[in-house]
Amino acid sequence: MAVDVSVGVLTYNQEKTIARTLDSILNQRHTCTFEIIIGDDCSSDDTRKICEEYGAAINCKNEKRENENWIVFKLIINKSL
């Protein structure tokens, strides 16, 4: 699937705001295929859990890559008006 727009979100201990950030991105009006790439720098709060829940809840292809310092979520969404 070709992606028209990529949105990058970097996080660290953002459990209070990450849901609002992702909702804002997902609620944009558009007719394109886009991806949200979320990079979490080993948050010690629930940021990672919230990102995982978003990935599971929305109907999209998602990938998760981890190393010892970072986790990257890649959500690909095909949404039209």
PyRosetta script that sets phi, psi and omega in degrees:
from pyrosetta import init, pose_from_sequence

init()
pose = pose_from_sequence("MAVDVSVGVLTYNQEKTIARTLDSILNQRHTCTFEIIIGDDCSSDDTRKICEEYGAAINCKNEKRENENWIVFKLIINKSL")
pose.set_psi(1, 126.9)
pose.set_omega(1, 178.1)
pose.set_phi(2, -76.6)
pose.set_psi(2, 140.7)
pose.set_omega(2, 179.9)
pose.set_phi(3, -106.5)
pose.set_psi(3, 129.6)
pose.set_omega(3, -180.0)
pose.set_phi(4, -87.6)
pose.set_psi(4, -36.3)
pose.set_omega(4, -175.1)
pose.set_phi(5, -137.7)
pose.set_psi(5, 135.4)
pose.set_omega(5, 173.4)
pose.set_phi(6, -113.4)
pose.set_psi(6, 133.4)
pose.set_omega(6, 177.8)
pose.set_phi(7, -118.9)
pose.set_psi(7, 123.1)
pose.set_omega(7, 179.4)
pose.set_phi(8, -102.1)
pose.set_psi(8, 134.7)
pose.set_omega(8, 178.0)
pose.set_phi(9, -130.8)
pose.set_psi(9, 119.3)
pose.set_omega(9, 175.9)
pose.set_phi(10, -103.1)
pose.set_psi(10, 135.1)
pose.set_omega(10, -175.6)
pose.set_phi(11, -132.3)
pose.set_psi(11, 152.7)
pose.set_omega(11, 168.4)
pose.set_phi(12, -157.9)
pose.set_psi(12, 113.4)
pose.set_omega(12, 180.0)
pose.set_phi(13, 51.8)
pose.set_psi(13, 55.8)
pose.set_omega(13, -178.6)
pose.set_phi(14, -115.0)
pose.set_psi(14, 31.6)
pose.set_omega(14, -175.9)
pose.set_phi(15, -58.1)
pose.set_psi(15, -27.5)
pose.set_omega(15, -178.6)
pose.set_phi(16, -78.0)
pose.set_psi(16, -20.1)
pose.set_omega(16, -174.4)
pose.set_phi(17, -124.7)
pose.set_psi(17, -13.4)
pose.set_omega(17, -173.1)
pose.set_phi(18, -65.0)
pose.set_psi(18, -36.6)
pose.set_omega(18, 178.6)
pose.set_phi(19, -63.1)
pose.set_psi(19, -43.3)
pose.set_omega(19, 178.8)
pose.set_phi(20, -63.8)
pose.set_psi(20, -39.5)
pose.set_omega(20, 177.8)
pose.set_phi(21, -62.2)
pose.set_psi(21, -49.5)
pose.set_omega(21, -179.0)
pose.set_phi(22, -66.1)
pose.set_psi(22, -39.5)
pose.set_omega(22, 176.5)
pose.set_phi(23, -60.6)
pose.set_psi(23, -41.4)
pose.set_omega(23, 179.5)
pose.set_phi(24, -61.2)
pose.set_psi(24, -42.7)
pose.set_omega(24, 178.3)
pose.set_phi(25, -66.1)
pose.set_psi(25, -47.5)
pose.set_omega(25, -176.3)
pose.set_phi(26, -67.6)
pose.set_psi(26, -24.9)
pose.set_omega(26, -177.5)
pose.set_phi(27, -91.1)
pose.set_psi(27, 4.5)
pose.set_omega(27, 176.6)
pose.set_phi(28, -67.2)
pose.set_psi(28, 143.4)
pose.set_omega(28, 176.4)
pose.set_phi(29, -83.6)
pose.set_psi(29, 126.4)
pose.set_omega(29, -178.6)
pose.set_phi(30, -164.1)
pose.set_psi(30, 169.9)
pose.set_omega(30, 176.7)
pose.set_phi(31, -131.2)
pose.set_psi(31, 39.4)
pose.set_omega(31, -176.0)
pose.set_phi(32, -127.9)
pose.set_psi(32, 166.5)
pose.set_omega(32, 171.7)
pose.set_phi(33, -91.5)
pose.set_psi(33, 129.8)
pose.set_omega(33, -178.7)
pose.set_phi(34, -137.3)
pose.set_psi(34, 163.5)
pose.set_omega(34, 177.0)
pose.set_phi(35, -126.4)
pose.set_psi(35, 146.7)
pose.set_omega(35, 172.9)
pose.set_phi(36, -112.8)
pose.set_psi(36, 120.3)
pose.set_omega(36, 177.7)
pose.set_phi(37, -108.0)
pose.set_psi(37, 114.5)
pose.set_omega(37, -176.8)
pose.set_phi(38, -108.6)
pose.set_psi(38, 121.8)
pose.set_omega(38, 175.4)
pose.set_phi(39, -109.7)
pose.set_psi(39, 119.1)
pose.set_omega(39, 179.3)
pose.set_phi(40, -109.7)
pose.set_psi(40, 124.3)
pose.set_omega(40, -176.5)
pose.set_phi(41, -91.6)
pose.set_psi(41, 62.4)
pose.set_omega(41, 176.6)
pose.set_phi(42, 55.3)
pose.set_psi(42, 50.2)
pose.set_omega(42, 176.9)
pose.set_phi(43, -56.0)
pose.set_psi(43, 144.1)
pose.set_omega(43, 178.9)
pose.set_phi(44, -97.8)
pose.set_psi(44, 1.3)
pose.set_omega(44, 177.3)
pose.set_phi(45, -105.8)
pose.set_psi(45, -153.9)
pose.set_omega(45, -176.7)
pose.set_phi(46, -94.1)
pose.set_psi(46, 17.3)
pose.set_omega(46, 179.8)
pose.set_phi(47, -56.1)
pose.set_psi(47, -48.8)
pose.set_omega(47, -178.2)
pose.set_phi(48, -60.6)
pose.set_psi(48, -44.0)
pose.set_omega(48, 179.8)
pose.set_phi(49, -60.7)
pose.set_psi(49, -43.3)
pose.set_omega(49, 179.7)
pose.set_phi(50, -63.2)
pose.set_psi(50, -43.0)
pose.set_omega(50, 178.2)
pose.set_phi(51, -62.8)
pose.set_psi(51, -42.1)
pose.set_omega(51, 177.6)
pose.set_phi(52, -62.1)
pose.set_psi(52, -39.9)
pose.set_omega(52, 179.1)
pose.set_phi(53, -65.3)
pose.set_psi(53, -40.3)
pose.set_omega(53, 176.5)
pose.set_phi(54, -62.7)
pose.set_psi(54, -44.3)
pose.set_omega(54, 179.0)
pose.set_phi(55, -59.9)
pose.set_psi(55, -37.9)
pose.set_omega(55, -179.4)
pose.set_phi(56, -77.1)
pose.set_psi(56, -30.5)
pose.set_omega(56, -172.7)
pose.set_phi(57, -82.3)
pose.set_psi(57, -32.1)
pose.set_omega(57, -177.2)
pose.set_phi(58, -91.7)
pose.set_psi(58, 149.3)
pose.set_omega(58, -178.1)
pose.set_phi(59, -82.2)
pose.set_psi(59, 93.3)
pose.set_omega(59, -177.3)
pose.set_phi(60, -155.6)
pose.set_psi(60, 166.0)
pose.set_omega(60, 170.6)
pose.set_phi(61, -81.8)
pose.set_psi(61, 129.8)
pose.set_omega(61, 176.4)
pose.set_phi(62, -135.7)
pose.set_psi(62, 149.8)
pose.set_omega(62, 179.3)
pose.set_phi(63, -126.3)
pose.set_psi(63, 151.3)
pose.set_omega(63, 176.4)
pose.set_phi(64, -135.9)
pose.set_psi(64, 127.2)
pose.set_omega(64, 177.2)
pose.set_phi(65, -123.8)
pose.set_psi(65, 136.3)
pose.set_omega(65, -179.2)
pose.set_phi(66, -128.4)
pose.set_psi(66, 145.0)
pose.set_omega(66, 162.7)
pose.set_phi(67, -133.3)
pose.set_psi(67, -174.0)
pose.set_omega(67, -173.5)
pose.set_phi(68, -69.1)
pose.set_psi(68, -18.4)
pose.set_omega(68, -177.2)
pose.set_phi(69, -112.1)
pose.set_psi(69, -22.3)
pose.set_omega(69, -173.6)
pose.set_phi(70, -135.3)
pose.set_psi(70, 153.2)
pose.set_omega(70, 165.2)
pose.set_phi(71, -127.4)
pose.set_psi(71, 135.4)
pose.set_omega(71, 179.6)
pose.set_phi(72, -120.7)
pose.set_psi(72, 125.9)
pose.set_omega(72, 174.5)
pose.set_phi(73, -106.2)
pose.set_psi(73, 133.6)
pose.set_omega(73, 177.9)
pose.set_phi(74, -123.5)
pose.set_psi(74, 110.8)
pose.set_omega(74, -178.7)
pose.set_phi(75, -109.0)
pose.set_psi(75, 123.3)
pose.set_omega(75, 179.2)
pose.set_phi(76, -110.6)
pose.set_psi(76, 121.2)
pose.set_omega(76, -173.5)
pose.set_phi(77, -121.4)
pose.set_psi(77, 129.5)
pose.set_omega(77, 174.8)
pose.set_phi(78, -110.4)
pose.set_psi(78, 105.9)
pose.set_omega(78, -172.9)
pose.set_phi(79, -135.1)
pose.set_psi(79, 134.9)
pose.set_omega(79, 175.8)
pose.set_phi(80, -125.2)
pose.set_psi(80, 160.4)
pose.set_omega(80, -179.4)
pose.set_phi(81, -62.9)
pose.dump_pdb("model.pdb")
